[in-house]
Amino acid sequence: MIIIEALLINFNVKEEQNHQKDSEQLDLLYGTTKKIANKKEKDLGEKSSSRSTEKRLQISKKENSPENILILDTETTGLDNEKDDCLEVGSILFNVKSRAVLAQQSFLLPVEINNSEKINNIPAEITRLPQPLSEAIKYFESLVCLSDVIVAHNAEFDMKWFGLKKLPQIEKQWICSMDDITWPADRQLKTRPSVRDLALAYGVPVWNLHRALTDCIYLAEVFKRCSELEELLIRALEPKVLLRAEISYEKRHLAKNAGFRWNDAIKGAWSRKMSRRDMEKLDFPVQEVDFHA
């Protein structure tokens, strides 16, 4: 009888131990499962938050992007706006969201002589033939008024002719499609591409050069094919700083490849205007310089 009672006690102890062990295993399993579930929930939350943030950024970009841009180009009798004259203006009013041309215009301004005729193929006598010049300028002003931003290839050159003689002053912000826009790397363009190279990189046929409206058409066709146009325009509008490359003669190619120009804005130095965001990507040291220094 004593032996049987001892066996029963031993059996009960083992049962209790087994039950406790099973309970501990269940608790461990539950805890692990809960951690996995929590992690999945957290990951899903982070992914959802990331997607939400990305969506908000995309919406913000669309909202901040210019609605209409005026693509503009000039042809001139020379390079000096104090001695030479602008003899042709071409422009295209372009809607960014729809990637559509809304209006386009080209007109000549009368000149006595064209020293750049071999380049632009515009004889001076053609510019003096009768045309509705005053009406053309009024229409041009209306296109400027409807635009949010002016876009030109080598804008620094084009903008200096406005506000002189018959051409009106333009008070809108300018974007240079050569210097201000950082074109996608997969297009394999130079840092400061020509209109021709830019057009060909986007599959736009090139049939003529150095007429104002033709060059505007090339840019409009490039913009039609550019899926990231809003982002490129927003980045192009970021404030610019004038930078001087702190670089040796032996490594001058680094500055040249990055779009810096020798003896241009700063005499005796490689310099370029660019945003601070792009400045951080340079692989050589630079010094910020006052624009008016």
Rosetta silent file (secondary structure, phi, psi, omega in degrees, C-alpha in Angstrom):
SEQUENCE: MIIIEALLINFNVKEEQNHQKDSEQLDLLYGTTKKIANKKEKDLGEKSSSRSTEKRLQISKKENSPENILILDTETTGLDNEKDDCLEVGSILFNVKSRAVLAQQSFLLPVEINNSEKINNIPAEITRLPQPLSEAIKYFESLVCLSDVIVAHNAEFDMKWFGLKKLPQIEKQWICSMDDITWPADRQLKTRPSVRDLALAYGVPVWNLHRALTDCIYLAEVFKRCSELEELLIRALEPKVLLRAEISYEKRHLAKNAGFRWNDAIKGAWSRKMSRRDMEKLDFPVQEVDFHA
SCORE:     score description
SCORE:     0.000 S_00000001
   1 L     0.000  -43.084  178.669    0.000    0.000    0.000 S_00000001
   2 H   -63.128  -40.484 -179.473    2.829    2.348    0.872 S_00000001
   3 H   -64.107  -41.011 -179.549    4.563    1.434   -2.400 S_00000001
   4 H   -64.938  -42.030  179.303    1.424    2.190   -4.400 S_00000001
   5 H   -63.067  -39.948  179.486    0.996    5.565   -2.678 S_00000001
   6 H   -63.785  -41.640  178.986    4.635    6.423   -3.422 S_00000001
   7 H   -63.550  -40.958  179.449    4.193    5.511   -7.068 S_00000001
   8 H   -63.984  -42.222  178.653    1.044    7.664   -7.268 S_00000001
   9 H   -61.453  -45.333 -179.425    2.846   10.628   -5.680 S_00000001
  10 H   -61.756  -40.252 -179.737    5.775   10.208   -8.091 S_00000001
  11 H   -64.804  -44.073  179.626    3.391    9.989  -11.020 S_00000001
  12 H   -62.643  -39.863  178.937    1.550   13.156   -9.922 S_00000001
  13 H   -61.857  -45.343  179.782    4.850   15.057   -9.543 S_00000001
  14 H   -63.503  -40.295  179.198    5.930   14.059  -13.050 S_00000001
  15 H   -61.640  -42.639  179.911    2.537   15.043  -14.448 S_00000001
  16 H   -64.625  -40.720  179.598    2.811   18.435  -12.784 S_00000001
  17 H   -64.465  -43.712  178.658    6.346   18.892  -14.097 S_00000001
  18 H   -62.318  -41.164  179.093    5.281   17.912  -17.614 S_00000001
  19 H   -63.106  -42.224  179.634    2.319   20.265  -17.409 S_00000001
  20 H   -64.336  -40.700  179.708    4.561   23.082  -16.250 S_00000001
  21 H   -63.975  -44.028  178.151    7.037   22.326  -19.055 S_00000001
  22 H   -62.129  -39.985  179.707    4.260   22.308  -21.649 S_00000001
  23 H   -64.019  -41.719  179.263    2.954   25.572  -20.260 S_00000001
  24 H   -64.414  -40.989  179.120    6.394   27.162  -20.467 S_00000001
  25 H   -64.386  -39.710  178.142    6.801   25.973  -24.063 S_00000001
  26 H   -65.014  -41.278  177.867    3.386   27.356  -24.936 S_00000001
  27 H   -61.608  -43.120  179.620    4.267   30.679  -23.296 S_00000001
  28 H   -62.942  -45.756  179.178    7.545   30.783  -25.251 S_00000001
  29 H   -61.767  -42.646 -179.881    5.788   29.916  -28.496 S_00000001
  30 H   -63.546  -43.272 -179.712    3.128   32.548  -27.842 S_00000001
  31 H   -63.094  -42.568  179.530    5.758   35.143  -27.020 S_00000001
  32 H   -64.141  -45.024  179.634    7.729   34.377  -30.187 S_00000001
  33 H   -60.794  -41.162 -179.614    4.595   34.440  -32.318 S_00000001
  34 H   -64.860  -39.843  178.725    3.585   37.743  -30.769 S_00000001
  35 H   -63.654  -43.012  178.854    7.014   39.230  -31.465 S_00000001
  36 H   -61.765  -44.147  179.677    6.835   38.083  -35.099 S_00000001
  37 H   -62.494  -42.573  179.855    3.346   39.514  -35.426 S_00000001
  38 H   -64.318  -40.647  179.768    4.446   42.793  -33.865 S_00000001
  39 H   -63.749  -44.142  178.342    7.473   42.968  -36.179 S_00000001
  40 H   -61.120  -41.918  179.732    5.314   42.307  -39.235 S_00000001
  41 H   -63.964  -40.049  179.170    2.881   44.953  -38.083 S_00000001
  42 H   -66.183  -45.069  179.386    5.746   47.392  -37.532 S_00000001
  43 H   -61.269  -43.773  178.701    7.295   46.599  -40.928 S_00000001
  44 H   -62.687  -38.843  179.143    3.950   47.017  -42.629 S_00000001
  45 H   -65.101  -41.891  179.367    3.461   50.271  -40.781 S_00000001
  46 H   -65.727  -42.814  179.002    6.908   51.522  -41.826 S_00000001
  47 H   -64.013  -41.831  178.973    6.319   50.487  -45.437 S_00000001
  48 H   -63.662  -41.547  178.547    2.909   52.112  -45.391 S_00000001
  49 H   -65.283  -40.248  178.941    4.408   55.240  -43.854 S_00000001
  50 H   -63.108  -44.678  178.902    7.219   55.207  -46.425 S_00000001
  51 H   -64.146  -38.348  179.444    4.749   54.854  -49.282 S_00000001
  52 H   -64.887  -42.541  178.944    2.616   57.584  -47.760 S_00000001
  53 H   -63.813  -44.272  179.254    5.630   59.908  -47.435 S_00000001
  54 H   -61.175  -40.542  179.528    6.707   59.160  -51.002 S_00000001
  55 H   -64.948  -41.691  179.588    3.192   59.865  -52.234 S_00000001
  56 H   -63.199  -39.731  179.291    3.099   63.149  -50.322 S_00000001
  57 H   -64.028  -41.393  178.775    6.464   64.127  -51.838 S_00000001
  58 H   -63.345  -42.960  177.753    5.200   63.317  -55.325 S_00000001
  59 H   -62.923  -42.604 -179.280    2.084   65.404  -54.735 S_00000001
  60 H   -62.239  -41.281  179.613    4.219   68.212  -53.314 S_00000001
  61 H   -62.595  -42.666  179.875    6.491   68.122  -56.364 S_00000001
  62 H   -64.434  -37.471 -178.788    3.540   68.337  -58.707 S_00000001
  63 H   -71.657  -34.422 -176.563    2.113   71.239  -56.726 S_00000001
  64 H   -87.889  -13.191 -179.334    5.433   73.135  -56.620 S_00000001
  65 L   -71.303  144.336  175.878    6.356   72.527  -60.248 S_00000001
  66 L   -57.361  141.966  179.509    5.786   75.414  -62.685 S_00000001
  67 L   -80.430  -51.174  177.670    2.477   75.064  -64.523 S_00000001
  68 E  -122.303  137.547  174.843    3.479   76.855  -67.728 S_00000001
  69 E  -121.473  146.693  175.957    6.993   77.550  -68.959 S_00000001
  70 E  -106.298  109.078  177.078    8.015   79.816  -71.816 S_00000001
  71 E   -79.654  126.599 -169.580   10.786   78.215  -73.848 S_00000001
  72 E  -134.723  146.162  174.891   12.741   81.068  -75.398 S_00000001
  73 E  -149.277  151.972  178.331   15.647   81.586  -77.796 S_00000001
  74 E  -127.366  153.914  167.296   17.259   84.548  -79.533 S_00000001
  75 E  -120.107  138.765 -173.336   19.410   85.096  -82.589 S_00000001
  76 E  -132.192  166.677  179.349   21.759   88.073  -82.552 S_00000001
  77 L   -83.694   -8.977  179.753   24.186   89.953  -84.783 S_00000001
  78 L  -175.519 -168.715 -175.507   27.016   89.318  -82.312 S_00000001
  79 L   -97.592  -18.198 -174.425   27.876   88.492  -78.706 S_00000001
  80 L   -96.703  112.621 -177.471   28.052   91.986  -77.174 S_00000001
  81 L   -72.682   -8.262  176.089   24.628   93.351  -76.210 S_00000001
  82 L   -88.046  -25.103 -178.266   26.077   96.870  -75.994 S_00000001
  83 L  -111.345  -30.715 -175.429   27.334   96.874  -79.592 S_00000001
  84 L  -100.987  179.267 -176.415   25.272   94.188  -81.314 S_00000001
  85 L  -131.129  153.317  169.425   21.525   93.631  -81.749 S_00000001
  86 E   -85.330  128.702 -178.336   18.955   90.892  -81.273 S_00000001
  87 E  -117.057   -4.573  175.130   17.368   90.191  -84.673 S_00000001
  88 E  -153.836  141.512  174.698   15.080   87.225  -83.901 S_00000001
  89 E  -127.852  131.923  173.823   13.058   85.913  -80.961 S_00000001
  90 E  -123.525  145.041  179.878   11.402   82.503  -80.831 S_00000001
  91 E  -153.597  150.209  176.960    9.202   81.236  -78.011 S_00000001
  92 E  -134.978  124.781  174.010    6.916   78.338  -77.102 S_00000001
  93 E   -85.974  119.574 -170.625    4.395   78.357  -74.261 S_00000001
  94 E  -122.673  127.762  177.191    4.559   74.836  -72.818 S_00000001
  95 E   -90.793  121.938 -172.532    2.232   73.233  -70.273 S_00000001
  96 L   -68.452  -47.078 -174.986    4.224   70.982  -67.936 S_00000001
  97 L   -61.651  -45.452 -177.083    1.451   68.696  -66.667 S_00000001
  98 L   -88.981   -7.597 -176.722    0.054   67.808  -70.088 S_00000001
  99 L    55.381   44.728 -173.559    3.456   67.996  -71.841 S_00000001
 100 E  -125.779  144.908  172.942    1.732   70.074  -74.517 S_00000001
 101 E   -80.535  123.190 -179.902    2.610   73.117  -76.626 S_00000001
 102 E   -93.466  -34.667 -179.525   -0.018   75.804  -76.009 S_00000001
 103 E  -162.806  155.224  176.186    1.321   78.490  -78.332 S_00000001
 104 E  -146.494  153.723 -173.712    4.412   79.362  -80.333 S_00000001
 105 E  -154.274  149.444  172.823    5.801   82.482  -81.953 S_00000001
 106 E  -148.467  136.447  177.112    8.762   83.784  -83.915 S_00000001
 107 E  -149.332  154.715 -179.804    9.474   87.312  -85.148 S_00000001
 108 E  -101.987  150.410  173.606   12.348   89.320  -86.603 S_00000001
 109 L  -115.360  135.857 -174.481   13.665   92.692  -85.468 S_00000001
 110 L   -67.284  133.426  176.613   15.103   95.052  -88.108 S_00000001
 111 L  -135.208  156.281  179.390   18.910   95.421  -88.233 S_00000001
 112 L   -84.515  -32.582 -178.166   21.257   97.182  -90.663 S_00000001
 113 L  -147.655  145.424  178.193   23.934   94.496  -90.640 S_00000001
 114 L  -124.320  100.122 -179.991   24.221   90.917  -89.381 S_00000001
 115 L   -72.974  -10.362  179.858   27.777   89.886  -88.596 S_00000001
 116 L  -107.222   22.017 -176.951   26.523   86.433  -87.572 S_00000001
 117 H   -59.914  -34.855  179.920   24.743   85.645  -90.846 S_00000001
 118 H   -64.627  -23.103 -179.391   27.036   82.657  -91.508 S_00000001
 119 H   -90.785  -49.413 -174.516   25.819   81.145  -88.219 S_00000001
 120 H   -99.587   -6.604  176.647   22.087   81.941  -88.178 S_00000001
 121 L    57.805   38.259  177.291   21.496   82.335  -91.944 S_00000001
 122 L  -117.551  101.831  177.109   19.401   85.489  -91.519 S_00000001
 123 L   -63.783  140.871 -177.364   20.279   88.190  -94.079 S_00000001
 124 H   -59.304  -37.236 -177.206   19.935   91.669  -92.625 S_00000001
 125 H   -65.161  -27.649  178.011   17.709   92.822  -95.493 S_00000001
 126 H   -64.735  -35.725 -177.164   15.136   90.127  -94.625 S_00000001
 127 H   -68.328  -17.962 -176.331   14.691   91.640  -91.165 S_00000001
 128 L   -97.029    1.420  175.691   13.652   94.972  -92.707 S_00000001
 129 L   -69.871  151.925 -176.911   10.764   93.581  -94.763 S_00000001
 130 L   -59.979  134.352  174.729    7.281   94.678  -93.601 S_00000001
 131 L  -158.686  157.393 -178.621    5.846   92.653  -90.696 S_00000001
 132 L   -79.000   70.591 -173.956    3.518   93.385  -87.724 S_00000001
 133 H   -64.502  -44.455 -177.380    6.378   93.903  -85.260 S_00000001
 134 H   -63.667  -39.283  176.995    4.482   95.916  -82.652 S_00000001
 135 H   -66.756  -37.463  179.611    1.691   93.302  -82.582 S_00000001
 136 H   -63.536  -42.025 -179.752    4.290   90.530  -82.355 S_00000001
 137 H   -66.993  -38.791  177.030    5.921   92.133  -79.328 S_00000001
 138 H   -62.953  -41.371  179.142    2.535   92.577  -77.627 S_00000001
 139 H   -66.201  -39.602  177.354    1.735   88.909  -78.229 S_00000001
 140 H   -60.198  -42.845  178.777    5.164   87.944  -76.895 S_00000001
 141 H   -61.960  -35.088  178.801    4.478   89.949  -73.727 S_00000001
 142 H   -69.229  -34.500  176.750    1.193   88.070  -73.279 S_00000001
 143 H   -67.907  -40.914  176.755    3.043   84.742  -73.517 S_00000001
 144 H   -60.627  -42.577 -178.781    5.544   85.930  -70.906 S_00000001
 145 H   -62.137  -37.165 -177.920    2.639   86.962  -68.663 S_00000001
 146 H   -78.641  -12.903 -176.890    1.040   83.493  -68.904 S_00000001
 147 L   -91.078  153.318  175.150    4.272   81.696  -68.022 S_00000001
 148 L   -92.951  -31.685 -175.437    5.596   80.904  -64.551 S_00000001
 149 E  -145.319  147.417  173.677    9.215   80.479  -65.603 S_00000001
 150 E   -99.110  132.221  178.826   11.361   81.284  -68.660 S_00000001
 151 E  -119.329  128.446  178.178   13.510   78.420  -69.982 S_00000001
 152 E  -143.884  151.323  176.519   16.420   79.000  -72.369 S_00000001
 153 L   -90.071  115.095 -168.362   19.508   77.091  -73.419 S_00000001
 154 L    68.389   57.607 -175.424   22.383   79.293  -72.239 S_00000001
 155 H   -58.918  -32.787 -179.083   19.918   81.621  -70.513 S_00000001
 156 H   -57.827  -35.158  178.376   22.667   83.987  -69.365 S_00000001
 157 H   -75.072  -46.376 -174.976   23.203   84.962  -72.995 S_00000001
 158 H   -66.586  -40.620 -173.097   19.525   85.248  -73.982 S_00000001
 159 H   -66.472  -24.431 -174.176   18.314   87.259  -70.987 S_00000001
 160 L   -73.422   -9.947  179.778   20.753   90.130  -71.520 S_00000001
 161 L   -89.702  -12.894 -176.661   18.982   91.274  -74.715 S_00000001
 162 L   -89.296  139.393 -173.158   15.632   91.948  -73.045 S_00000001
 163 L    94.222    0.975  177.831   14.930   95.426  -71.788 S_00000001
 164 L  -112.078  139.347  176.651   17.033   96.855  -74.650 S_00000001
 165 L    51.956 -120.582 -173.383   15.642   98.765  -77.624 S_00000001
 166 L   -84.704  -15.244 -175.320   12.330   97.221  -78.764 S_00000001
 167 L   -82.865  134.616 -178.028   12.415   94.116  -76.552 S_00000001
 168 L   -73.626  157.147  173.762   10.545   94.298  -73.218 S_00000001
 169 L   -73.501  139.826  178.287   12.134   93.611  -69.845 S_00000001
 170 L  -109.158  120.792 -176.841   11.326   90.144  -68.469 S_00000001
 171 L   -99.108    6.546 -179.209   10.748   89.998  -64.706 S_00000001
 172 L   -84.416  161.738  176.281   10.195   86.221  -64.466 S_00000001
 173 E   -74.628  144.584 -177.797   12.661   83.689  -63.078 S_00000001
 174 E  -108.643  146.747  170.163   14.874   81.984  -65.661 S_00000001
 175 E  -121.724  131.770  175.720   16.024   78.367  -65.942 S_00000001
 176 E   -97.036  118.672 -178.728   19.012   77.475  -68.080 S_00000001
 177 L   -73.111   -9.058  176.778   18.529   74.057  -69.690 S_00000001
 178 L   -93.816  -40.332 -174.343   22.296   73.850  -70.159 S_00000001
 179 L  -105.695  -35.242 -172.162   23.511   74.848  -66.675 S_00000001
 180 L   -88.920  -27.415 -178.262   20.593   74.610  -64.223 S_00000001
 181 L   -93.220  125.456  175.238   19.028   71.277  -65.218 S_00000001
 182 L   -92.257   99.954 -175.418   20.864   68.114  -64.176 S_00000001
 183 L   -71.073  147.964 -177.177   19.837   65.707  -66.912 S_00000001
 184 L   -53.854  140.689 -176.109   19.423   61.997  -66.050 S_00000001
 185 H   -62.081  -30.598 -176.991   22.675   60.033  -66.076 S_00000001
 186 H   -69.210   -9.543  175.777   21.251   57.347  -68.359 S_00000001
 187 H   -83.206   -9.772  175.293   21.124   59.916  -71.199 S_00000001
 188 L    52.778   47.166  179.383   24.946   59.997  -71.123 S_00000001
 189 L   -96.465  157.840  171.909   25.130   63.739  -71.765 S_00000001
 190 L   -67.311  165.338 -179.797   27.977   66.124  -71.035 S_00000001
 191 L   -61.056  -36.476  178.219   27.591   68.365  -68.002 S_00000001
 192 L  -123.256   79.944 -174.529   26.724   71.293  -70.301 S_00000001
 193 L   -73.298  152.705  172.786   25.107   69.665  -73.352 S_00000001
 194 L   -78.586  165.060  177.237   24.353   71.466  -76.602 S_00000001
 195 H   -60.597  -40.663 -179.548   20.772   71.682  -77.869 S_00000001
 196 H   -59.973  -50.333 -178.638   21.710   69.227  -80.626 S_00000001
 197 H   -64.173  -37.153  179.607   23.140   66.630  -78.206 S_00000001
 198 H   -65.129  -44.195  179.260   20.181   67.055  -75.868 S_00000001
 199 H   -62.296  -48.075 -178.188   17.702   66.514  -78.684 S_00000001
 200 H   -64.226  -34.401  179.371   19.484   63.431  -80.001 S_00000001
 201 H   -64.282  -25.531  179.423   19.744   61.953  -76.483 S_00000001
 202 L  -104.697   13.971  175.868   15.934   62.024  -76.292 S_00000001
 203 L    73.839   25.566  179.124   15.378   60.711  -79.814 S_00000001
 204 L   -94.303  122.017  178.898   14.390   64.071  -81.323 S_00000001
 205 L   -62.142  138.852  179.154   15.379   64.404  -85.015 S_00000001
 206 L  -108.351  115.431 -176.436   17.661   67.387  -85.706 S_00000001
 207 L  -116.281  -15.876 -178.089   16.946   69.056  -89.061 S_00000001
 208 L  -162.080  150.144  179.040   18.131   72.622  -88.607 S_00000001
 209 L  -131.971  161.401  173.092   20.123   74.717  -86.151 S_00000001
 210 L    63.369   35.279  159.952   20.554   78.361  -85.183 S_00000001
 211 L  -123.410  139.053 -168.347   17.051   79.641  -85.852 S_00000001
 212 H   -57.088  -51.203 -175.978   15.259   80.778  -82.719 S_00000001
 213 H   -68.024  -35.639 -179.838   11.991   78.873  -83.048 S_00000001
 214 H   -60.390  -44.892  179.268   13.704   75.673  -84.228 S_00000001
 215 H   -65.355  -34.080  175.863   15.825   75.495  -81.089 S_00000001
 216 H   -64.958  -39.351  179.615   12.694   76.097  -78.981 S_00000001
 217 H   -62.867  -41.479  178.208   10.963   73.203  -80.759 S_00000001
 218 H   -58.153  -45.588 -179.853   13.863   70.891  -79.906 S_00000001
 219 H   -65.020  -40.949  179.325   13.567   71.755  -76.204 S_00000001
 220 H   -62.008  -40.733  179.217    9.780   71.330  -76.261 S_00000001
 221 H   -67.512  -35.876  175.252   10.167   67.880  -77.835 S_00000001
 222 H   -63.301  -46.260 -179.269   12.736   66.924  -75.188 S_00000001
 223 H   -62.835  -34.736  177.297   10.365   68.041  -72.418 S_00000001
 224 H   -61.121  -34.242 -175.358    7.535   65.976  -73.940 S_00000001
 225 H   -91.721   -1.820 -172.859    9.712   62.872  -73.630 S_00000001
 226 L   -96.059  103.386 -177.128   11.015   63.662  -70.130 S_00000001
 227 L   -67.354  -29.606 -177.622    9.037   61.677  -67.524 S_00000001
 228 L   -99.153   28.015 -174.253   10.813   63.374  -64.588 S_00000001
 229 H   -57.875  -44.536 -178.799   10.342   66.923  -65.932 S_00000001
 230 H   -56.702  -46.878 -178.844    8.600   68.275  -62.796 S_00000001
 231 H   -64.547  -41.074 -179.786   11.441   67.141  -60.556 S_00000001
 232 H   -63.310  -39.883 -179.790   14.107   68.512  -62.925 S_00000001
 233 H   -68.944  -40.890  179.326   12.410   71.927  -63.043 S_00000001
 234 H   -62.934  -43.789  178.778   12.002   72.109  -59.253 S_00000001
 235 H   -66.411  -35.400  179.700   15.674   71.270  -58.727 S_00000001
 236 H   -66.043  -26.161 -178.915   16.663   73.763  -61.403 S_00000001
 237 L   -85.564   -4.400  178.455   14.850   76.494  -59.467 S_00000001
 238 L   -62.436  145.933  179.608   16.829   75.866  -56.258 S_00000001
 239 L   -56.910  142.862 -178.679   18.982   78.834  -55.170 S_00000001
 240 L  -109.368  150.642  173.641   22.468   78.833  -56.685 S_00000001
 241 E  -123.720  150.213  177.942   25.816   79.793  -55.189 S_00000001
 242 E   -86.849  124.854 -176.070   28.971   80.760  -57.050 S_00000001
 243 E  -118.015  140.741  173.104   31.726   78.219  -56.441 S_00000001
 244 E  -110.732  127.879 -179.540   35.446   78.334  -57.125 S_00000001
 245 E   -73.591  125.616  176.101   37.185   74.983  -57.561 S_00000001
 246 L   -94.323   84.155 -167.825   40.089   74.515  -55.159 S_00000001
 247 L  -143.808  149.103 -179.283   41.992   72.227  -57.476 S_00000001
 248 L   -78.806  165.490  178.955   45.489   71.761  -58.888 S_00000001
 249 H   -61.238  -37.967 -177.957   46.425   72.234  -62.531 S_00000001
 250 H   -65.844  -26.070 -177.821   46.956   68.483  -62.879 S_00000001
 251 H  -108.129   20.434 -177.638   43.380   67.782  -61.753 S_00000001
 252 H   -61.488  -24.829  179.954   41.690   70.563  -63.710 S_00000001
 253 H   -61.950  -28.718  178.276   39.815   67.938  -65.760 S_00000001
 254 H   -63.744  -42.634  178.803   37.680   67.187  -62.685 S_00000001
 255 H   -67.705  -42.583 -179.512   36.408   70.768  -62.635 S_00000001
 256 H   -62.530  -43.763 -179.891   35.869   70.822  -66.402 S_00000001
 257 H   -66.038  -24.620  179.805   33.906   67.559  -66.327 S_00000001
 258 L   -89.085    6.957  177.004   31.709   68.985  -63.544 S_00000001
 259 L    89.777    6.537  176.987   30.724   71.961  -65.721 S_00000001
 260 L   -75.835  147.201 -178.881   33.128   74.504  -64.205 S_00000001
 261 E  -119.289  140.372 -177.978   34.514   77.100  -66.623 S_00000001
 262 E   -81.846  134.235  171.897   37.969   78.636  -66.608 S_00000001
 263 L    59.845   32.846 -176.810   38.374   82.399  -66.358 S_00000001
 264 L  -101.457  -92.381  179.468   34.611   82.985  -66.633 S_00000001
 265 L   -68.698  -31.369  179.346   32.753   84.311  -63.572 S_00000001
 266 L  -123.323  121.815 -177.904   36.034   84.412  -61.625 S_00000001
 267 L   -66.712  133.946  176.846   39.206   85.480  -63.394 S_00000001
 268 L    72.374   24.586 -178.872   42.044   82.968  -63.211 S_00000001
 269 L  -152.455  159.416  171.990   39.909   80.206  -61.690 S_00000001
 270 E   -86.789  125.913 -176.336   37.501   77.390  -62.478 S_00000001
 271 E  -142.870  159.675  176.994   34.031   78.467  -61.373 S_00000001
 272 E  -164.176  148.207  171.663   30.369   77.575  -61.661 S_00000001
 273 E   -93.031  130.991  178.601   26.997   78.492  -60.134 S_00000001
 274 E  -157.897  164.747  179.473   25.176   75.505  -58.677 S_00000001
 275 L   -74.210  158.419  178.655   22.854   74.480  -55.833 S_00000001
 276 H   -67.345  -27.338  177.992   24.286   73.387  -52.499 S_00000001
 277 H   -63.750  -45.013  178.649   22.662   69.986  -53.019 S_00000001
 278 H   -71.701  -30.739  179.483   24.721   69.450  -56.210 S_00000001
 279 H   -60.259  -37.312 -178.189   27.773   70.953  -54.540 S_00000001
 280 L   -66.373  -17.761 -178.803   27.797   68.113  -51.991 S_00000001
 281 L   -88.762   -7.263 -178.489   28.190   65.574  -54.814 S_00000001
 282 L   -68.144  144.702 -179.041   31.447   67.090  -56.112 S_00000001
 283 L  -102.534   25.789  174.634   34.564   64.957  -55.697 S_00000001
 284 L  -148.954  155.025 -176.939   36.914   67.929  -55.225 S_00000001
 285 L   -72.332  147.334  178.034   36.972   70.867  -52.763 S_00000001
 286 E  -135.074  161.649  178.032   35.286   74.167  -53.621 S_00000001
 287 E  -125.167  127.177  177.998   35.050   77.620  -52.092 S_00000001
 288 E   -74.227  135.197 -176.802   31.831   79.637  -52.069 S_00000001
 289 E  -123.560  142.309  177.873   32.301   83.127  -53.500 S_00000001
 290 L   -64.562  131.846 -179.994   30.103   86.206  -53.229 S_00000001
 291 L   -53.556  -38.103 -171.987   28.280   86.835  -56.535 S_00000001
 292 L   -99.016    9.371 -178.462   29.109   90.517  -56.399 S_00000001
 293 L   -71.404    0.000    0.000   32.694   90.186  -55.180 S_00000001
